[in-house]
Amino acid sequence: MGANDLVGRLKRLANRRGWTIRTVWGKGSHLKVWLNGRRTVIPCHSGDLPPGTFRQIKKDLDLTDAGLER
């Protein structure tokens, strides 16, 4: 899953659950994301996110795969 797809899914998830989401560009091509009071950094490079990076983003935001479906 690419960074743009992930951010879109996070926004839809926030809308469905009534959570707040805030995004701010950080250094380089990294996006800081606050979702329901939890923060993570998403690298916005071309291609898919590495599995370990994706796993850490889910852990930072306290999410499961079930919450990120389309």
ZIWO-V553299 format. One record per residue. SS is DSSP state (2 for helix, 1 for strand, 0 for the rest). D_LAST is the distance of its C-alpha to the last C-alpha in Angstrom with 2 decimals. Layout:
SS:D_LAST, SS:D_LAST
This chain:
0:11.70, 1:13.55, 2:14.41, 2:13.20, 2:9.61, 2:9.97, 2:11.75, 2:9.32, 2:6.66, 2:9.95, 2:11.11, 2:8.47, 2:9.12, 2:12.74, 2:12.88, 2:11.67, 2:14.15, 0:16.82, 0:17.12, 0:18.77, 1:17.43, 1:19.91, 1:19.92, 1:23.23, 1:24.25, 0:26.41, 0:28.85, 0:28.15, 0:24.58, 1:23.08, 1:20.95, 1:21.76, 1:19.03, 1:20.02, 1:17.50, 0:19.31, 0:22.51, 1:21.39, 1:21.69, 1:20.61, 1:21.17, 1:18.74, 1:20.68, 0:19.67, 0:21.35, 0:20.64, 0:18.76, 1:16.45, 0:17.08, 0:19.56, 2:18.52, 2:20.97, 2:19.80, 2:16.15, 2:17.66, 2:19.93, 2:17.36, 2:15.56, 2:19.13, 2:20.22, 0:17.54, 0:17.96, 0:14.35, 0:13.22, 2:10.54, 2:9.63, 2:8.97, 2:6.51, 0:3.79, 0:0.00
